[in-house]
Every structure is written in C-alpha cells, then in structure tokens.
Amino acid sequence: MAEDDVRLDTEPVVAEVLPTEPVVAEVLPTEPVVAEVLPTEPVVAEVLPTEPVVAEVLQSERADAPHQLDVSEEPTLEPEPPRNPNAKWYILQAHTGYEGRVEQTVREKLRIKGLDELVDEIFIPSEEIVRTKGGKQRRINQKYFPGYILIRMELTPELWHLLMDINRISGFVGGTQRDPLPLDEEELDAIKAQVSEGFQQMAAEEEYVIDQKVTITEGPFNGFTGVIGEINTEREKLKVLVSIFGRPTPVEVEFDKVKNVEE
C-alpha cells in the first residue's frame, strides 16, 4: 500500500503541467494587431490628391512665360517704351560673321555680372531668305549690316568695360571709343527704313573688273553704291565695298545682283 500511495501522489504532477498549454492560447490574441495595420492603406489615397500641385506649377510657369525672351522671335526697331528709361541705341562693331556669337557672349556676361537691367535689347538686323542654286533651295540668314550690332542700353563705365573685354568686339561706331554717342532719331529712322525695304530681284549679266563702280540691286543693301574689291568667278560672287556708318564695309553679292554705274 505504501508504493500505491507514492504513485498516486506523483500522477497529479503531470496534471499540473498540462494547464501550462493555455499560455499558447494567450499569444493568439495578438493576431488582430495585423488587422490594425491594414487601415493604414488609405494613406496612399491621401497622397494622390497632391498631383494637382503639378498642374498648378505648370499653370504658374505658363503664366510667367510671356516675360521670358523667346529667341525664335526677331527683335525689331519699332518704337517701344524701354524697360530702362535711361537706355539709348548704340552701334557695336564686331567681326563679320561672328555677330551671333558676340550677342550670346554679351548676354552671358550680363547674366554673370548681374547687369541685365542695363540692356533692353540686342538687335542684329537680318532676314531669312531662300536661295535657289542648281535647282535646290536653301534658307540662309542674310544680315543687313554685316559686322554691326545694335544695342539699346544704359551705358555705364562698368558696362563699357564689360563690352570692350569681349573678343571680336572692335568698338563703338559714333563718337569716340571712350565716349561713344548714341544714335539720334534721324540715324535710327534711316536704319529702320533700310530694314523694312525687303528684297527686290533684278538680273544683270555683265563683266566686272576690280575698282569698277556698281550699285547693288537686291538684298538688304539694295540701292547702295560701291566699288568691286574682289571677284570670285567660281562662286559667281563679288565683294563690293560700300560705306556703312562712314566706314567701308565689304558686302558679298552674286553677279546678277549688281549693275554698272554710268559715269
């Protein structure tokens, strides 16, 4: 009997261990935590409404667009109230063929130095024309005054030094290099008239010689008289020296774009 009593007393020990199983059951209730995370998904839906901000930015950019300079538009000498009331028209002399590069350099240096407000406009009188040669057409940008750039600005000492330090700028036309004179109304009207004349085509087949006096009959220099300085028979072109702003300037024209001047 003593041995049976010992067994019976030890069996309940196993029974006391079993109640520890519910501890696992107590962990299970933590699963709903996953369900609590799911409601955070609508946060994505809240981000979507921010897209209209892009549209608002684009609209604001478009609204500001008219204040930006459109390089595709040709500037004109039409009278417009200057942004700077002290700005006047001056003529810069540049290396022929580099007028466009000089303009770009001027604009870049103005931006770097923060002097943009001193310059209202930079104008290179030119016109896009169509030339036909060998049955093929090609568009070229023909300058009215090769080697000259018109600039409307308030000429301060700082701006003067900026311009004179730029490669391929020879100086100013009018006055002195240290004290250039702006264009007066009569000179400005003459330039505007020349720019607005357009092109008239006239043919002439004549033989030419150096120092022969001729009149240009087509192009931006239509009506200008000068002397032949160079003859290129292969290209069928002449270089005629005409007077622009009191200085002899070579103008390249085709054979049939000039006529002899009767002495």
C-alpha positions in Angstrom: 0.0 0.0 0.0 2.8 2.4 0.6 4.0 2.0 -3.0 0.5 2.7 -4.4 0.3 5.8 -2.3 3.5 7.0 -3.8 2.3 6.5 -7.4 -1.0 8.3 -6.8 0.8 11.2 -5.3 3.1 11.6 -8.3 0.4 11.5 -11.0 -1.1 14.8 -10.2 2.2 16.4 -11.0 1.6 15.6 -14.7 -1.9 17.1 -14.4 -0.4 20.3 -13.0 1.9 20.6 -16.1 -1.0 20.5 -18.6 -2.5 23.7 -17.5 0.5 25.5 -19.0 -0.8 24.8 -22.5 -3.3 27.8 -22.4 -0.3 30.0 -22.4 -0.2 29.5 -26.2 -3.8 30.4 -26.4 -3.0 33.7 -24.7 -0.5 34.5 -27.5 -3.1 34.1 -30.3 -5.0 37.2 -29.4 -2.0 39.2 -30.7 -3.1 38.3 -34.3 -5.6 41.2 -34.5 -2.6 43.5 -34.5 -2.2 42.7 -38.2 -5.8 43.8 -38.8 -5.0 47.1 -37.1 -2.1 47.8 -39.6 -4.4 47.3 -42.6 -6.3 50.6 -42.1 -3.1 52.5 -42.9 -3.5 51.6 -46.6 -5.8 54.6 -47.2 -2.7 56.8 -46.7 -1.9 56.1 -50.4 -5.2 57.5 -51.4 -4.3 60.6 -49.4 -1.1 61.1 -51.4 -2.9 61.0 -54.8 -4.6 64.4 -54.3 -1.2 66.0 -54.3 -1.0 65.5 -58.1 -2.9 68.8 -58.8 0.1 70.6 -57.4 2.0 69.7 -60.6 -0.8 71.2 -62.7 -0.7 74.4 -60.5 3.0 74.7 -61.0 2.7 74.3 -64.8 -0.1 76.9 -64.9 2.1 79.3 -62.9 5.0 78.7 -65.3 2.8 79.3 -68.3 1.6 82.5 -66.7 5.2 83.7 -66.4 6.1 82.5 -69.9 5.3 85.9 -71.6 8.0 87.6 -69.6 10.7 85.3 -71.0 12.6 86.2 -74.1 11.7 84.0 -77.0 14.9 83.7 -79.0 12.9 82.5 -82.0 11.3 85.9 -82.4 13.2 88.5 -84.3 13.6 91.8 -82.4 12.6 94.9 -84.2 13.4 98.6 -84.1 9.7 99.5 -83.7 9.3 102.2 -81.0 8.6 100.5 -77.7 8.8 102.1 -74.3 12.2 100.9 -72.9 12.2 99.0 -69.6 15.1 101.2 -68.6 14.2 104.9 -69.2 17.9 105.8 -69.5 18.5 103.2 -72.3 19.6 104.5 -75.7 20.5 102.8 -79.0 24.3 102.4 -79.7 26.1 100.6 -82.5 28.8 98.0 -81.7 31.3 96.9 -84.4 32.0 93.1 -84.3 34.0 90.8 -86.5 31.9 90.0 -89.6 30.4 86.5 -89.4 30.6 86.4 -85.6 27.6 88.7 -84.8 25.5 85.9 -83.3 28.3 84.6 -81.1 29.1 88.1 -79.9 25.4 88.6 -78.9 25.4 85.3 -77.0 28.6 86.2 -75.1 27.2 89.7 -74.2 24.1 88.1 -72.8 26.0 85.5 -70.8 28.4 88.1 -69.3 25.5 90.4 -68.4 23.9 87.5 -66.6 27.1 86.6 -64.7 27.8 90.2 -63.7 24.1 90.9 -62.8 23.9 93.8 -65.3 20.9 92.6 -67.2 18.8 95.6 -66.2 21.2 97.9 -68.1 20.5 96.3 -71.5 17.0 96.5 -73.0 17.6 94.9 -76.4 20.3 93.5 -78.7 19.4 93.6 -82.4 21.2 92.1 -85.4 19.3 93.3 -88.4 18.8 90.3 -90.6 16.3 88.4 -92.7 15.9 84.7 -93.6 15.8 84.3 -97.4 15.5 81.4 -99.8 18.2 81.0 -102.4 17.9 78.6 -105.4 21.1 77.2 -106.8 21.4 74.1 -109.1 17.6 73.5 -108.7 17.9 73.2 -104.9 16.5 75.7 -102.4 18.2 76.6 -99.2 17.4 79.0 -96.4 20.1 81.5 -95.3 20.1 84.2 -92.7 21.3 87.3 -94.5 22.5 90.2 -92.4 21.5 93.8 -93.3 24.6 95.3 -91.8 27.4 92.6 -91.5 29.7 93.3 -88.6 27.4 95.7 -86.8 25.2 95.0 -83.7 22.6 97.5 -82.4 22.2 97.5 -78.7 19.8 99.6 -76.6 21.3 100.1 -73.1 22.2 102.5 -70.3 26.0 102.7 -70.9 27.7 102.9 -67.6 31.5 102.6 -67.1 31.1 99.1 -65.8 29.1 98.0 -68.8 31.6 99.8 -71.2 34.4 97.7 -69.7 32.4 94.5 -70.0 31.7 95.1 -73.7 35.3 96.1 -74.5 36.7 93.0 -72.9 34.7 90.7 -75.2 36.6 89.0 -78.0 35.5 90.0 -81.6 34.1 93.4 -80.5 36.1 96.1 -82.2 34.5 99.1 -80.5 31.7 101.5 -81.0 30.5 103.4 -84.0 30.0 107.2 -83.4 31.7 109.5 -81.0 35.0 108.1 -79.5 35.8 104.7 -78.1 35.9 106.1 -74.6 32.8 108.3 -75.1 30.6 106.8 -77.8 27.5 108.6 -79.0 24.0 107.0 -79.1 22.1 107.0 -82.4 19.9 110.1 -83.0 16.4 109.9 -84.3 17.5 110.6 -87.9 20.0 107.8 -87.9 17.5 105.4 -86.3 14.9 106.2 -88.9 17.3 105.5 -91.7 18.2 102.1 -90.3 14.5 101.2 -89.8 13.8 102.2 -93.4 16.6 100.1 -94.7 15.4 97.1 -92.7 11.8 97.4 -93.8 12.6 97.7 -97.6 12.8 94.0 -98.2 14.2 92.3 -101.2 13.8 93.1 -104.9 15.2 90.8 -107.6 16.8 92.2 -110.6 19.1 90.3 -113.0 22.2 91.6 -114.8 24.8 89.8 -116.8 27.8 91.9 -117.2 31.6 91.6 -117.0 33.2 93.1 -113.9 36.7 94.4 -113.0 38.4 95.4 -109.8 37.6 99.0 -108.7 34.6 99.1 -111.0 31.7 101.2 -109.6 28.4 99.3 -109.2 25.1 99.6 -107.5 23.6 96.7 -105.5 20.2 95.8 -106.9 18.9 93.1 -104.4 19.1 92.3 -100.8 19.5 94.3 -97.6 21.9 96.7 -99.4 19.6 97.3 -102.3 20.5 100.8 -103.7 24.0 101.0 -102.1 26.8 102.0 -104.4 30.4 100.9 -104.0 33.4 99.6 -105.9 34.3 96.0 -106.6 37.1 94.8 -104.3 37.1 91.1 -105.2 35.8 88.8 -107.9 35.1 85.1 -107.4 34.3 83.6 -110.8 33.9 80.0 -109.4 31.2 81.1 -107.0 30.0 83.8 -109.3 30.1 86.3 -106.5 31.6 89.8 -105.9 32.8 91.7 -102.9 31.6 95.2 -103.1 33.0 97.9 -100.7 30.1 100.1 -99.6 30.0 102.9 -97.0 28.1 102.0 -93.8 28.2 104.5 -91.0 31.0 106.2 -92.7 33.2 103.1 -92.9 34.0 100.9 -96.0 32.4 97.5 -95.5 32.7 94.5 -97.8 29.4 93.1 -99.0 29.3 89.8 -100.8 26.7 89.7 -103.7 26.1 87.4 -106.7 27.0 88.5 -110.2 23.3 89.2 -111.1 22.6 91.3 -108.1 24.5 94.4 -109.2 24.5 96.8 -112.1 27.1 99.1 -113.6 27.0 102.8 -112.6 27.1 105.1 -115.6 29.9 107.6 -115.1 
